[in-house]
Amino acid sequence: MVSAGHRFGADAAPAVPVVIVPGAKVGPDGAPMAYLRGRLDVAIELVRAGKAREILVSGDAAGTSGDEIASMTKYLADHGVDPAIVRTDGEGLSTRATCERAKRLFGIDRAIIVTQYRHVPRAVALCRAEGIDADGVTAYCECRRTTVIRNNIREWLAAPKAVAALIGR
């Protein structure tokens, strides 16, 4: 797969200008749910370790579960991330859209995309297809078993769509 050799744990990640954090569900109180918290925590870790200078949060600002962008920016600020290094994209409605917009609107050429283990290969492949020299870093997840199962099924269903998009380029 296109992502082979481009997947790392946070400790082994290369230094890049930007960490991309795709959105995910937020709770009724507007706080990030476990999947999203895990992604944000790794982004914070990468910035603190000097492996990235900026964070691009990308998601649905009008999401059915709430404003993913507001949730992510608040979480980052609450955890000591300087708001000046956080860029936002409230129209990253899919991983493909996140990667496409990161390249086209934000001019990102080199980045790490942080997402859960099962999602990393597809996310890296989609960003690389958009012309971003992307590596993936696996996010943490203190998730319930049902959450993991549901998201694994979602990933299984999304993979053929990503393959079709890559072939159609």
C-alpha positions as CSV (number, residue, x, y, z in Angstrom):
1,M,0.0,0.0,0.0
2,V,1.0,3.6,-0.6
3,S,1.5,4.2,3.1
4,A,4.0,1.4,3.7
5,G,7.1,2.9,5.4
6,H,5.2,6.0,6.3
7,R,3.6,4.9,9.6
8,F,5.2,5.5,13.0
9,G,4.5,5.7,16.7
10,A,4.8,9.2,18.2
11,D,8.3,8.5,19.6
12,A,9.7,7.5,16.2
13,A,7.9,10.1,14.2
14,P,10.0,12.4,11.9
15,A,10.0,16.1,12.4
16,V,7.5,17.9,10.1
17,P,6.1,21.4,9.8
18,V,2.5,20.4,10.5
19,V,0.4,17.8,12.3
20,I,-3.0,17.2,10.7
21,V,-5.7,16.1,13.1
22,P,-8.9,14.8,11.4
23,G,-12.1,15.4,13.3
24,A,-14.3,12.9,15.0
25,K,-17.3,12.8,17.3
26,V,-17.7,15.2,20.1
27,G,-19.8,14.7,23.2
28,P,-23.0,16.3,24.3
29,D,-21.0,18.8,26.4
30,G,-18.9,19.7,23.3
31,A,-15.8,17.9,24.6
32,P,-13.9,15.5,22.3
33,M,-14.9,11.9,22.6
34,A,-12.2,9.2,23.1
35,Y,-11.2,8.8,19.5
36,L,-10.7,12.5,19.0
37,R,-9.0,13.0,22.4
38,G,-6.5,10.4,21.5
39,R,-5.6,12.2,18.2
40,L,-5.3,15.5,20.0
41,D,-3.1,14.1,22.7
42,V,-0.7,12.7,20.2
43,A,-0.6,16.1,18.3
44,I,0.2,17.8,21.6
45,E,2.9,15.3,22.3
46,L,4.5,15.8,18.8
47,V,4.5,19.6,19.2
48,R,6.0,19.4,22.7
49,A,8.7,17.1,21.5
50,G,9.6,19.6,18.8
51,K,8.5,17.3,16.0
52,A,6.0,19.8,14.6
53,R,5.5,23.5,14.6
54,E,1.8,23.8,13.8
55,I,-1.4,21.8,14.2
56,L,-4.1,21.8,11.5
57,V,-7.5,20.6,13.0
58,S,-9.9,19.6,10.3
59,G,-13.4,18.5,10.7
60,D,-17.1,19.4,10.6
61,A,-17.7,22.8,12.2
62,A,-21.5,22.0,11.9
63,G,-21.3,18.3,12.8
64,T,-24.2,16.3,13.9
65,S,-22.5,15.6,17.2
66,G,-21.4,19.3,17.6
67,D,-18.7,21.7,16.3
68,E,-15.6,19.5,16.0
69,I,-13.4,22.5,15.3
70,A,-14.4,24.4,18.4
71,S,-14.1,21.3,20.5
72,M,-10.6,20.6,19.2
73,T,-9.3,24.2,19.5
74,K,-10.6,24.4,23.0
75,Y,-9.1,21.1,24.0
76,L,-5.7,22.1,22.6
77,A,-5.8,25.5,24.4
78,D,-6.9,23.9,27.6
79,H,-3.8,21.6,27.4
80,G,-1.4,24.5,26.9
81,V,-1.1,24.6,23.1
82,D,-0.5,28.2,21.9
83,P,-3.6,29.1,19.8
84,A,-1.3,30.9,17.4
85,I,0.1,27.6,16.1
86,V,-3.4,26.0,15.5
87,R,-4.9,26.3,12.1
88,T,-8.5,25.3,11.5
89,D,-10.5,23.8,8.6
90,G,-14.2,23.5,9.4
91,E,-15.0,21.8,6.1
92,G,-12.9,18.7,6.4
93,L,-15.9,16.5,6.1
94,S,-13.9,13.3,5.2
95,T,-10.3,12.2,5.4
96,R,-10.0,12.7,1.6
97,A,-11.4,16.3,2.0
98,T,-9.1,17.0,4.9
99,C,-6.1,16.0,2.8
100,E,-7.2,17.8,-0.3
101,R,-8.0,21.0,1.6
102,A,-4.7,20.8,3.5
103,K,-2.8,20.9,0.3
104,R,-5.0,23.3,-1.7
105,L,-6.1,25.8,0.9
106,F,-3.2,25.6,3.4
107,G,-0.4,24.8,1.1
108,I,0.8,21.9,3.2
109,D,3.6,19.9,1.5
110,R,4.9,17.9,4.4
111,A,2.9,16.6,7.4
112,I,2.0,14.0,9.9
113,I,-1.6,12.9,10.0
114,V,-2.6,11.5,13.4
115,T,-5.4,8.9,13.6
116,Q,-6.2,5.5,15.0
117,Y,-4.3,2.4,14.0
118,R,-6.8,1.0,11.5
119,H,-7.2,4.4,9.8
120,V,-3.5,5.3,9.4
121,P,-2.9,3.5,6.1
122,R,-5.9,5.0,4.4
123,A,-5.2,8.5,5.8
124,V,-1.6,8.5,4.7
125,A,-2.4,7.1,1.2
126,L,-5.1,9.8,0.7
127,C,-2.8,12.6,1.8
128,R,0.1,11.3,-0.3
129,A,-2.3,11.1,-3.3
130,E,-3.0,14.8,-2.8
131,G,0.7,15.6,-3.1
132,I,1.5,15.9,0.6
133,D,4.6,14.1,1.8
134,A,2.7,12.5,4.6
135,D,3.5,10.2,7.4
136,G,1.0,8.7,9.8
137,V,1.2,8.4,13.6
138,T,-1.1,6.2,15.5
139,A,-3.3,7.9,18.0
140,Y,-4.2,6.6,21.5
141,C,-7.7,5.4,22.2
142,E,-9.1,4.6,25.6
143,C,-12.3,3.5,23.9
144,R,-15.1,1.1,24.7
145,R,-15.1,-2.1,22.8
146,T,-18.2,-1.1,20.9
147,T,-16.5,2.1,19.8
148,V,-13.6,0.2,18.4
149,I,-15.8,-2.3,16.6
150,R,-18.0,0.4,15.1
151,N,-15.0,2.3,13.9
152,N,-13.3,-0.8,12.5
153,I,-16.5,-1.5,10.5
154,R,-16.6,2.1,9.3
155,E,-12.9,1.8,8.2
156,W,-13.7,-1.5,6.4
157,L,-16.5,0.3,4.5
158,A,-14.4,3.4,3.7
159,A,-11.4,1.5,2.4
160,P,-12.9,0.6,-1.1
161,K,-14.0,4.3,-1.5
162,A,-10.4,5.4,-0.9
163,V,-9.0,2.8,-3.3
164,A,-11.4,4.0,-6.0
165,A,-10.4,7.6,-5.4
166,L,-6.7,6.7,-5.6
167,I,-7.2,4.7,-8.8
168,G,-9.3,7.4,-10.4
169,R,-6.6,10.1,-10.0
